[in-house]
Amino acid sequence: MSSLLRLDANFFHLINGLSHRWFVLDLLSIFFASYALPVLFLIGFFFVCRKARTLPEGTFLVARLFVATTLPYLVSFCLRLAINRPRPFLVFSDVKPLVSVAGDFFVPSFPSGHATLAFAFAAACFLFLGKRSGYVCGFLAFFIALARVFTGVHFVSDIVAGGAIGILGAWAAKSIFWHPMGSNVPFRSLRKKKGGV
């Protein structure tokens, strides 16, 4: 276990050691670490608008994305409180975080809530909206997670665990979130069947 923790710390210092060197890189990392999640959600909403043919279909897709993103985050949140791992800047005195952590209630580090949300949403987009949306959102999720390490508020293991919980949680939510649209039958075809046409 100690060797894994040392490896985790080494990877953290390797990435975080690049901070406070180039202003533009720091600025980009701050954006991805603190402000890119809403952008990710807007991109997902754009793909929902492209895929949905009717308002009920769009509403249902949004509901699926919400459930598949929220459930993994709740699991991650409970684990964070139970494990109560300190943030890197609390462990290493030489680490100066580029972003702040909101409130004492969110201080625990493992697993990363941002990584969980980002990868859960990207996985949900892949499962419910198609591969293209999943790849686009997954690309952005990767940089959100990486930026959390770069800015000094998470260890590498935090974002790896958060990403894994997000992806597995989205897949599990897809399995338990029952609806006639659970199949690949288009929504308008279901409406026709219900109407007896």
C-alpha positions in Angstrom: 0.0 0.0 0.0 2.8 2.4 0.9 4.5 1.8 -2.5 1.2 2.7 -4.3 0.8 5.8 -2.2 4.4 6.8 -3.1 3.6 6.2 -6.8 0.5 8.2 -6.5 2.4 11.1 -4.9 5.1 10.9 -7.6 2.5 11.1 -10.4 0.9 14.0 -8.6 4.2 15.9 -8.3 5.0 15.2 -12.0 1.8 16.8 -13.1 1.4 19.5 -10.5 5.1 20.4 -10.8 4.2 22.0 -14.2 2.0 24.6 -12.6 3.0 28.2 -11.7 5.4 28.2 -14.7 3.4 29.4 -17.6 0.6 31.9 -17.2 -1.5 30.6 -20.1 -1.3 27.0 -19.0 -2.3 28.0 -15.5 -5.2 29.9 -16.9 -6.4 27.0 -19.0 -6.1 24.6 -16.1 -8.1 26.9 -13.9 -10.8 27.1 -16.5 -11.0 23.3 -16.9 -10.8 22.6 -13.2 -13.4 25.1 -12.1 -15.6 26.2 -15.0 -15.7 23.5 -17.7 -18.4 21.3 -16.1 -21.2 23.7 -17.2 -19.7 23.7 -20.7 -19.8 19.9 -20.7 -23.5 19.9 -19.7 -24.3 22.5 -22.4 -22.6 20.3 -25.0 -24.7 17.4 -23.8 -27.8 19.5 -24.1 -26.8 20.4 -27.6 -26.6 16.7 -28.6 -30.0 16.1 -26.9 -31.5 18.8 -29.1 -30.0 17.2 -32.2 -31.2 13.7 -31.3 -34.7 14.3 -29.9 -37.5 14.6 -32.4 -40.2 15.6 -30.0 -40.3 17.5 -26.6 -41.3 14.3 -24.7 -38.4 12.4 -26.2 -36.0 15.3 -25.3 -37.4 15.4 -21.8 -36.8 11.7 -21.3 -33.3 11.9 -22.6 -32.5 14.7 -20.2 -34.0 12.7 -17.4 -31.8 9.7 -18.2 -28.7 11.9 -18.3 -29.6 13.4 -15.0 -30.1 10.0 -13.3 -27.0 8.4 -14.8 -24.9 11.4 -13.7 -26.4 12.0 -10.2 -26.3 8.4 -8.9 -22.6 7.9 -9.4 -22.0 11.3 -7.8 -23.9 10.4 -4.7 -21.8 7.2 -4.4 -18.7 9.3 -4.8 -19.8 11.8 -2.3 -20.6 9.2 0.3 -17.2 7.5 -0.2 -15.4 10.9 0.1 -17.0 11.5 3.5 -16.3 8.0 4.7 -12.6 7.8 3.5 -11.9 11.5 4.4 -8.6 11.7 2.5 -6.9 15.1 2.8 -6.2 17.2 -0.2 -2.7 17.3 -1.7 -2.1 20.9 -0.6 -2.9 19.8 3.0 -0.4 16.9 2.7 2.5 18.7 1.0 3.4 22.1 2.3 5.1 23.1 -1.0 1.9 22.7 -3.0 0.1 25.9 -3.8 -3.4 25.2 -5.3 -4.5 27.4 -8.3 -8.2 27.0 -7.4 -10.1 27.0 -4.1 -12.2 24.2 -2.5 -15.7 25.3 -1.6 -16.3 24.9 2.1 -15.1 22.5 4.7 -17.8 20.0 3.8 -16.1 19.3 0.4 -12.5 19.1 1.7 -12.1 15.3 1.4 -10.1 14.4 -1.7 -10.9 10.8 -2.6 -12.6 10.2 -5.0 -12.8 13.3 -7.1 -16.4 14.6 -7.4 -15.5 16.6 -10.6 -14.1 13.5 -12.3 -17.1 11.5 -11.2 -19.6 14.0 -12.7 -17.6 14.6 -15.9 -17.0 10.9 -16.7 -20.5 9.9 -15.6 -22.0 12.5 -17.9 -19.7 11.6 -20.8 -20.6 7.9 -20.4 -24.3 8.7 -20.2 -24.0 10.7 -23.4 -22.2 7.7 -25.1 -24.9 5.3 -23.9 -28.0 7.4 -24.6 -27.0 9.9 -27.3 -24.5 8.1 -29.4 -20.8 7.6 -29.8 -20.0 11.0 -31.2 -21.4 12.8 -28.2 -19.7 10.4 -25.9 -16.3 10.9 -27.5 -16.6 14.7 -27.4 -17.7 14.8 -23.8 -15.2 12.2 -22.8 -12.4 14.3 -24.3 -13.5 17.3 -22.2 -14.0 15.1 -19.1 -10.4 13.9 -19.4 -9.1 17.5 -19.3 -11.4 18.4 -16.5 -10.0 15.6 -14.4 -6.4 16.3 -15.4 -6.8 19.9 -14.5 -7.9 19.0 -11.0 -4.4 17.4 -10.5 -2.6 20.2 -12.2 -4.2 22.8 -10.0 -3.2 20.9 -6.9 -6.6 19.9 -5.4 -6.5 16.1 -6.2 -4.2 13.2 -6.4 -4.1 11.1 -9.6 -5.8 8.2 -7.8 -8.6 10.6 -6.9 -9.5 11.3 -10.5 -9.0 7.7 -11.6 -11.4 6.4 -8.9 -13.8 9.2 -9.7 -13.7 8.4 -13.4 -14.3 4.7 -12.8 -17.2 5.3 -10.5 -18.7 7.7 -13.0 -18.5 5.3 -15.9 -19.6 2.2 -14.0 -22.4 4.2 -12.3 -23.7 5.5 -15.6 -23.7 2.0 -17.0 -25.5 0.7 -13.9 -28.1 3.5 -14.1 -28.8 2.6 -17.7 -29.5 -1.0 -16.6 -31.9 0.0 -13.8 -33.6 3.0 -15.4 -36.5 1.2 -16.9 -38.6 2.7 -19.7 -40.1 1.4 -23.0 -37.4 3.5 -24.7 -34.8 1.2 -23.1 -34.6 -0.5 -26.4 -33.4 1.2 -29.6 -36.8 1.7 -30.9 -37.4 5.3 -32.0 -39.7 7.3 -29.7 -42.0 8.2 -32.6 -42.4 4.5 -33.4 -43.5 3.8 -29.8 -46.2 6.5 -30.1 -47.5 4.9 -33.2 -47.7 1.5 -31.6 -49.6 2.9 -28.6 -52.0 4.6 -30.9 -52.6 1.3 -32.8 -51.2 2.6 -36.1 
